[in-house]
Amino acid sequence: MAVEPSALSALPPRKGPRPATTGREIPHDQLEDFSPPEIRAELIARAQALPGVFMTQSQVSEPSSLALRLDKQDRDFDAFLHPSVDEFGHIHRSGFMHLTVPLESLDTLTELGWVEPHPISRRPEFPSGIVMLYAPRDADELEVATAVMKASYELAVR
């Protein structure tokens, strides 16, 4: 099940232009691209299938976001969304995700067009690896989103 950060560099480039985001400090909208309902449902199912993950309403984002949580333990702060050390990501209504990713993968995922760094990660009190992973639009993109989500999960549980 392990996803090596180097394996993320082997992902294909995302097709099409990057989605336009609202430009707000915390991007919650993708204006052109979103996950069809069946793709979002499968993304949620795959998140729920990760060992130890449970999903609730996000405590760090808009209430309609589904949080990917782990039981609180002595975990690496840089693997989680602030302020808690239990929510390592969440899935928004449109299907895009906020996640933490391994720092060594951040530039590659950005260049391939799958993510953009979350603006909050520029603040020193927040982890540097927080990203917005664009919503998967089809089965191929769902596989990419799953790989990135698994890498985020592995960062959180190590």
Solvent accessible surface area in square Angstrom, and as a share of the most:
residue,aa,sasa,rsa
1,M,127,0.57
2,A,81,0.63
3,V,28,0.16
4,E,107,0.48
5,P,37,0.23
6,S,85,0.55
7,A,51,0.39
8,L,1,0.00
9,S,61,0.39
10,A,87,0.67
11,L,27,0.14
12,P,76,0.48
13,P,90,0.57
14,R,17,0.06
15,K,158,0.67
16,G,57,0.54
17,P,116,0.73
18,R,103,0.38
19,P,8,0.05
20,A,42,0.32
21,T,34,0.20
22,T,50,0.29
23,G,71,0.68
24,R,125,0.45
25,E,91,0.41
26,I,65,0.33
27,P,3,0.02
28,H,32,0.14
29,D,52,0.27
30,Q,14,0.06
31,L,114,0.57
32,E,105,0.47
33,D,22,0.11
34,F,125,0.52
35,S,8,0.05
36,P,36,0.23
37,P,110,0.69
38,E,116,0.52
39,I,20,0.10
40,R,49,0.18
41,A,59,0.46
42,E,68,0.31
43,L,0,0.00
44,I,26,0.13
45,A,47,0.36
46,R,63,0.23
47,A,0,0.00
48,Q,102,0.46
49,A,79,0.61
50,L,7,0.03
51,P,82,0.51
52,G,57,0.55
53,V,15,0.09
54,F,84,0.35
55,M,34,0.15
56,T,58,0.34
57,Q,99,0.44
58,S,7,0.04
59,Q,123,0.54
60,V,45,0.26
61,S,24,0.16
62,E,44,0.20
63,P,92,0.58
64,S,47,0.30
65,S,0,0.00
66,L,54,0.27
67,A,0,0.00
68,L,0,0.00
69,R,18,0.06
70,L,4,0.02
71,D,94,0.49
72,K,140,0.59
73,Q,115,0.51
74,D,153,0.79
75,R,42,0.15
76,D,72,0.37
77,F,74,0.31
78,D,79,0.41
79,A,0,0.00
80,F,0,0.00
81,L,8,0.04
82,H,60,0.27
83,P,91,0.57
84,S,19,0.12
85,V,39,0.23
86,D,12,0.06
87,E,0,0.00
88,F,0,0.00
89,G,0,0.00
90,H,5,0.02
91,I,0,0.00
92,H,2,0.01
93,R,160,0.58
94,S,29,0.19
95,G,0,0.00
96,F,0,0.00
97,M,1,0.00
98,H,4,0.02
99,L,0,0.00
100,T,0,0.00
101,V,2,0.01
102,P,5,0.03
103,L,104,0.52
104,E,119,0.53
105,S,3,0.02
106,L,27,0.13
107,D,101,0.52
108,T,38,0.22
109,L,0,0.00
110,T,35,0.21
111,E,144,0.65
112,L,32,0.16
113,G,12,0.11
114,W,10,0.03
115,V,0,0.00
116,E,40,0.18
117,P,59,0.37
118,H,9,0.04
119,P,24,0.15
120,I,24,0.12
121,S,15,0.10
122,R,193,0.70
123,R,97,0.35
124,P,134,0.85
125,E,91,0.41
126,F,31,0.13
127,P,3,0.02
128,S,61,0.39
129,G,4,0.03
130,I,5,0.02
131,V,0,0.00
132,M,0,0.00
133,L,1,0.01
134,Y,4,0.02
135,A,0,0.00
136,P,2,0.01
137,R,65,0.24
138,D,68,0.35
139,A,66,0.51
140,D,107,0.56
141,E,14,0.06
142,L,7,0.04
143,E,96,0.43
144,V,7,0.04
145,A,3,0.02
146,T,10,0.06
147,A,22,0.17
148,V,0,0.00
149,M,1,0.00
150,K,60,0.25
151,A,3,0.02
152,S,0,0.00
153,Y,16,0.06
154,E,34,0.15
155,L,16,0.08
156,A,1,0.00
157,V,59,0.34
158,R,185,0.67
